[in-house]
Amino acid sequence: MTAALLRDALFSAAWFGLMTCVWLGWAQEGPPEKARPWLGAGSVVGILVAIGGGIQVARFWDTPTALDGQYHWFGVIVAAEVVAAGLGCLVLAKRGLQRYFASWVAIVVALHFVPLGLMLDDWSMIVLGVVQCALVVAVTAWVRRRPLTPSFPIGVAMGSTLLVYAVATAIRVAPEVF
């Protein structure tokens, strides 16, 4: 099941398009040279989805949202995510493990999709979070044995999954919008 309400689906597509650029941008911290054009292309597609989705969110702003009456819980989830990401990075920094900031932040972001998916009645968002968690764990283990900056494969994993979700959501709701 995906977001039952049009406005929620449109917002998810727009926001995930924007967050695609954030993660693919973080991946550009130390990518192999041949990956740079792909990271840029993915960011451009993410921006296009964000702009298109944002315009549609504005058009359908007066339609229902699953967040009605739950905005405070949404705020709690987001605040917990920010605090967890910040505290985890502080602990990593104190241990000299700054190279794993992207891994930690990615796990926190992926896990926050579980309560968010429940709140939005969007099981696909929960699946996204679980898939992202698995990818982050696998990629972090993989990168330990390689001379790569972890932010590159983590950023690619997070950015590409967000982009696929955003594009799939945009395609799914297009008949309702046009």
N, C-alpha and C positions, 0 to 999 in steps of 0.2 A: 504494500500500500504506500502511496506517496501522499504528500500534503493534500488533505481533503478540500481545502479552501484555496481558491484561485489566488487571492492576494498573498497568502503564505507561500505558495509555490513560486509565484513571481518574485517575491522578495528573496527566497532561497536561491533562485537562479541568479538574480542580480548580485547578491552578496557573495555567493560562491565564485562568481565570475571575477569579482574584485579581489577576493582572497586568493584566487589562482595567481594573480599578479604578485601578491605578497610572497607566496611560497616560491614561485618560480624566480622571483627577485632574490630571495634568500639563497636559492640554488646557485645564483650567479656569483656567490662569494668566492668560489674556487672551482669552477667547472672545467672539464676538458674543453679545449678550444672548439672541437667539432660539435659540442652540445650548445654553444652559445646561440646560434641562429634558431634552434628549436625552442630554447627557453624564451627568446624574444617573440617568436611566432605564437607560442602558447599564451604569452602575456597579452599579445594583441587580441587574440580570440577571447580571452578572459575579459578584457576591457570592452569589447563589442557586446558580449553577453551582459556585462554589468550595465552598460549604457542602455541597451535595448530593454533589459529587465527593469531597470530603474524607471524608464519612461512608462512602461506598462504598469508598474506598481503605482505610479502617480495617477494613471488613468483609472485604476480600479481601487483606489485608496478607500473609498466609502463602502467597499464590500466587506463581508465579515472576515474576522481573523480568529484563529484558535487562541490567540493571546488575550482576547477580551476577558477582563476580570483576572488575568494571570500575569499582568506586566510585572508585578512585584517579584513573582517567582522567576520570570525571565531575567530580571535584574540580579537576583540571587545567584542564578546559574552563571551568568556572565562574570559577576564579581568573584565568585569562587574560582572560576577559570583563570582570571587575571592574577588573583592572589596565589593560586597554586603554581602557575607558570613562573611568577616572580620569585616566590620562595624557593622553588626547585632550582632555578638558575642561580640564586644566591648561594645555595648549598653547593652546587656544582662549582661555582667560582671559588668558594673557600677551599675546595678540594683540588683546585687546579685543573678542572675538567671542563673548561669553557667550550671546548670543541663539541661537547654533547648538548649544548643549549638547544639546538634545533631538534634533536631527538626528544628532549624533555618537553619542550613546548608543543611538539607535534602530538605526543601521547596525551597531553592535557587537552589539546584542541579536539582530538579524536574522541576522547572519553566524554567530552561535554555534549557530543552529538547524541548520546544515549538519552539523557533526561530531556534534551531539546526535542528529539524525535518523539518521545512520549508526550510531551506537552503539545506538540503540533499534530499529533496523531499521524505521524509520518514514519512508518516502519523502514522506509528506504534510507532515511537519515541514520537510523540506528545501525542498519547494515553498513552504511558508509563508515561510520565510526569504528565498527568492529574490523572492517577490512583495513582501514587506515592504521589501527592499532597493530594488527598483524604485520602489515608492511613495515611500520616503523621498527618493530622489534626485529624483524628479519633483516632489514637494511642496516640497522645499527650493529647487529652482530656481524654482518658481512663487511661493513666498512672498517671494523676494528683491525681486519687483516690486510687492509689496503692503504696506500698512501693518499687517500682522497680526503678532502674536507667533508665531514659528515653532512654539512648543510646542503651539499650538492644532491646526493641521492635522496635525502629526506625531503628537501624542497621539491624535487621531481615527483616523488611518491605522493606527497600531499597536494601539490599543485595539479598534477594530472588527474588524481581522483576527484578533486573538487571541480575541475573543468569538465570531466565526463559527466558528473552529477548535474552541473549547471546546464550543460548543453542538452542532456537527456530531459531534464525538467522543462526547459524552454520548448523543446520539441513536443513534449507531452501536452503542454498547456496551450500551444499555438492555436489549435482549433477553437478554443474558448475565447481567445483574444482577438482573432482576426475574422 
